[in-house]
Amino acid sequence: MSDKPSGFWSWALTEKATQRMLGAVAVICLLLAVANLLVPAADVPYVADLPLGAALPAFAAALIAVLLTWPLRMLLRRRSGYYTQKDDAK
């Protein structure tokens, strides 16, 4: 049996995955900073002033957090047989 990850989330277990994910976050932050300079803030209404403006984003954030627990569990779980009798004897 191979220890090499397989399946949809196997990309996250590669050696350069951390650097690529941090790079993606940095690019997103840079794009948001540029967008903030291009879009005048005076024309954008405050979220809480809109009808259900605070409730809908909060619900969406909670829903996303709940739905992301499954892939996180897939990334963090250990393969079967991770603990062996040899490890237990130490």
C-alpha positions in Angstrom: 0.0 0.0 0.0 1.4 3.4 -0.9 1.6 6.3 1.5 1.1 8.7 -1.5 -2.2 10.7 -1.1 -4.9 10.1 -3.7 -8.2 11.6 -4.4 -9.4 15.2 -4.8 -7.6 16.7 -1.9 -4.2 15.0 -2.6 -2.9 18.3 -4.0 -3.0 19.8 -0.5 -0.6 17.1 0.8 2.2 17.8 -1.6 5.5 19.4 -0.6 4.8 22.8 -2.2 1.1 23.1 -1.3 1.7 25.4 1.7 3.7 27.8 -0.4 1.1 27.8 -3.2 -1.8 28.3 -0.7 0.0 31.2 1.0 0.8 32.7 -2.5 -2.9 32.4 -3.4 -3.9 34.2 -0.2 -1.3 36.9 -0.9 -2.6 37.4 -4.5 -6.2 37.7 -3.2 -5.2 40.3 -0.6 -3.3 42.2 -3.3 -6.3 42.1 -5.6 -8.6 43.3 -2.8 -6.3 46.2 -2.0 -6.2 47.3 -5.6 -10.0 46.9 -5.8 -10.3 49.1 -2.7 -8.3 51.8 -4.5 -10.4 51.6 -7.7 -13.9 51.5 -6.2 -14.9 54.6 -4.2 -16.1 53.6 -0.7 -18.6 56.4 -0.6 -20.8 54.7 -3.3 -20.9 51.4 -1.5 -23.6 51.2 1.2 -22.7 49.9 4.6 -23.8 46.2 4.9 -25.8 46.7 8.0 -27.9 49.4 6.4 -29.3 46.9 3.8 -32.3 44.8 4.6 -31.0 41.6 6.2 -27.6 43.0 5.5 -25.9 41.6 8.6 -28.0 38.3 8.8 -27.4 37.0 5.4 -23.6 37.3 5.3 -23.4 35.9 8.8 -25.5 32.9 7.8 -23.4 32.4 4.7 -20.2 32.5 6.7 -21.5 29.9 9.2 -22.8 27.7 6.4 -19.4 27.9 4.7 -17.6 27.1 7.9 -19.8 24.0 8.5 -19.4 22.8 4.9 -15.6 23.1 5.0 -15.3 20.8 7.9 -15.7 17.7 5.7 -12.7 18.6 3.4 -10.7 19.6 6.5 -11.4 16.3 8.1 -10.3 14.5 4.9 -7.0 16.5 5.0 -6.3 15.8 8.7 -7.3 12.2 9.2 -4.7 9.6 9.4 -4.5 6.5 7.1 -5.7 3.2 8.5 -2.9 1.4 10.3 -1.2 4.6 11.3 -0.8 3.3 14.9 0.9 0.0 14.9 1.8 -2.4 17.7 5.4 -1.4 17.4 4.5 2.3 18.1 2.4 1.2 21.1 5.3 -0.7 22.7 7.4 2.4 23.1 
